[in-house]
Amino acid sequence: EINRVVNKYIDQGVAELVPGVLFIDEVHMLDMECFTYLNRSLESALSPIVVFATNRGITHVRGTNGDMVSPHGVPVDLLDRMLIVRTHPYSLEEMIHILSIRASTEELTLEEAALTELGQIGSRTSLRYAVQMLTPSQVIAESLGRTKITLDDVRMV
């Protein structure tokens, strides 16, 4: 009933269909039932653009009792409809640049050595982890009466 009314408004020019974007991180954690629903919903005129993210290679599709194995844990029939964009880890220089932009956005000032240390930590762990270290480092600096984050502040975190 709702689809009929929406289609009528679109045909009359009263409404416009503007699909959204659905981002699903860790898509390999979805089970077969979820994939079945997604596959069916992608056939709809109201279908959003769907972005899946995962860091898995060939793995079992959940909900199939381990019977089905496919790239990224996504059923092959849905995988065939995807555009796969391969990503690469950030270099140390890129990591430092991203962290400096984030620090600037949060109005934080860092010594060059502190920024380099955060970049190295991000290279060993993840960019997310290094970014999350900015706030505690700032809190330590402020508790010591400084406005600039030093190497020691980062190491204390």
C-alpha positions in Angstrom: 0.0 0.0 0.0 2.8 2.5 0.9 4.8 1.6 -2.2 1.7 2.3 -4.3 1.2 5.7 -2.8 4.9 6.6 -3.1 4.9 5.5 -6.7 1.8 7.6 -7.5 3.5 10.7 -6.0 6.6 10.0 -8.0 4.6 9.6 -11.2 2.7 12.9 -10.5 6.0 14.7 -9.9 5.0 15.5 -6.3 7.8 13.4 -4.8 11.3 12.4 -5.8 13.0 9.2 -4.9 16.4 9.8 -3.4 18.0 6.5 -2.2 20.4 6.7 0.6 23.7 4.9 1.5 23.9 1.9 3.8 27.3 1.2 5.3 27.9 -2.2 6.8 31.2 -2.8 8.6 32.5 -6.3 9.4 30.1 -7.7 6.7 31.6 -11.2 7.2 29.7 -11.3 10.6 26.3 -11.3 8.8 24.6 -14.7 8.4 22.8 -16.2 5.4 19.4 -14.9 6.5 20.8 -11.3 6.5 22.4 -11.8 3.1 19.1 -13.2 1.7 17.2 -10.1 3.0 19.9 -7.7 1.5 19.8 -9.5 -1.8 16.1 -9.2 -2.0 16.0 -5.6 -0.9 18.6 -4.6 -3.5 15.9 -5.4 -6.2 13.7 -2.6 -4.8 13.4 0.8 -6.5 14.0 2.2 -3.0 17.3 0.3 -2.7 20.1 2.3 -1.1 23.7 2.2 -2.3 25.3 -0.5 -0.1 28.9 -0.3 1.0 30.3 -3.4 2.7 33.6 -3.4 4.6 35.6 -6.4 5.8 39.2 -7.5 6.3 38.6 -11.2 5.6 39.7 -13.3 2.7 38.2 -16.7 1.9 36.1 -17.7 4.9 32.9 -19.5 5.9 29.5 -17.8 5.3 27.8 -17.7 8.7 24.5 -19.5 9.0 25.5 -22.3 6.6 27.0 -24.7 9.2 30.4 -24.2 7.6 29.1 -25.7 4.3 29.6 -22.6 2.2 33.0 -20.9 1.8 33.5 -17.7 -0.2 35.6 -14.6 -0.5 34.9 -12.1 2.3 32.3 -14.5 3.8 29.7 -13.1 1.4 27.5 -15.6 -0.6 28.7 -15.9 -4.2 25.3 -14.7 -5.7 25.6 -11.4 -3.8 29.4 -11.2 -4.4 28.8 -11.3 -8.2 26.8 -8.0 -7.9 29.6 -6.2 -6.0 32.4 -3.9 -7.1 35.4 -4.7 -4.9 37.7 -1.9 -4.0 41.0 -3.1 -2.7 42.6 -0.9 -0.1 46.2 -0.7 1.2 47.5 0.3 4.6 48.6 3.9 5.1 52.3 4.7 5.0 53.9 6.3 8.1 53.9 9.7 6.3 50.2 9.4 5.4 49.4 8.3 9.0 51.3 11.4 10.4 49.5 13.7 8.0 46.0 12.3 8.9 46.8 12.6 12.6 48.0 16.2 12.1 44.7 17.1 10.3 42.7 15.4 13.1 44.7 17.3 15.8 44.2 20.6 14.0 40.4 19.9 13.7 40.3 19.2 17.4 42.4 22.3 18.0 45.2 20.3 19.6 48.9 21.3 19.4 51.6 18.6 19.3 55.3 18.5 19.3 56.7 17.0 16.1 58.2 14.1 18.1 54.7 13.4 19.7 53.1 13.4 16.2 55.8 11.0 14.9 55.3 8.7 17.8 51.6 8.6 17.3 52.2 7.9 13.6 54.5 5.0 14.5 51.9 3.6 17.0 49.2 3.9 14.3 51.5 2.0 11.9 51.9 -0.9 14.4 48.3 -1.0 15.5 45.7 1.1 13.7 44.9 4.7 12.7 41.8 4.5 14.9 43.9 3.6 17.9 46.4 6.4 17.3 43.5 9.0 16.9 42.0 7.7 20.1 45.3 8.5 21.9 45.0 12.2 21.1 42.5 13.0 23.8 44.1 11.2 26.7 47.5 12.8 25.7 45.9 16.2 25.8 44.4 15.5 29.2 47.8 14.5 30.5 49.4 17.6 29.0 46.7 19.9 30.6 47.1 18.1 34.0 50.8 19.1 33.9 49.9 22.7 33.0 50.8 22.6 29.3 48.7 23.2 26.2 51.1 21.4 23.8 51.2 17.5 23.7 54.7 16.2 24.1 56.4 12.9 23.4 56.2 12.0 27.1 52.5 12.6 27.2 51.9 10.2 24.3 54.2 7.6 26.0 52.3 8.0 29.3 49.0 7.0 27.5 
